[in-house]
Amino acid sequence: ANKELDRIEKKYAAEKMKLEALLKKEELRSNSLADIVNQKTKENAELTQILDDLIARVGPNRDE
């Protein structure tokens, strides 16, 4: 019975290690994606500011 218990404990310990490694991998991936989103948000804000500046230079409604 003890051998069977040891076998089961080793099996679940290995499974736990595998799942912890997968979790760490996904946490790193998630953090990386969050960094990318933050960078893109910053870039979009910069582009919006550039466009606003260009529109302001052109003047209000030059078509009129």
KAQUI-V926108 format. One record per residue. OMEGA is omega in whole degrees, 0 to 359 (999 if undefined). NEAR is the number of other ideal C-beta (glycine too) atoms within 12 Angstrom. D_LAST is the distance of its C-alpha to the last C-alpha in whole Angstrom. Layout:
# KAQUI-V926108
((OMEGA;NEAR;D_LAST) (OMEGA;NEAR;D_LAST))
This chain:
# KAQUI-V926108
((180;7;91) (179;8;90) (179;9;89) (178;10;87) (178;11;85) (180;12;84) (180;13;83) (179;14;81) (179;14;80) (179;14;79) (181;14;77) (175;14;75) (178;14;74) (179;14;73) (179;14;71) (179;14;69) (179;14;69) (181;14;67) (177;14;65) (177;14;64) (178;14;63) (178;14;61) (179;14;59) (179;14;59) (181;14;57) (176;14;55) (178;14;54) (179;14;53) (179;14;51) (179;14;49) (178;14;49) (179;14;48) (178;14;45) (177;14;44) (179;14;44) (179;14;41) (179;14;39) (179;14;39) (180;14;38) (177;14;35) (178;14;34) (179;14;34) (179;14;32) (179;14;30) (178;14;29) (179;14;29) (177;14;26) (179;14;24) (178;14;24) (179;14;23) (177;14;20) (178;13;19) (179;12;20) (179;12;18) (179;14;15) (178;12;16) (181;11;16) (178;12;13) (182;10;11) (171;9;9) (179;7;6) (180;9;5) (185;6;4) (999;5;0))
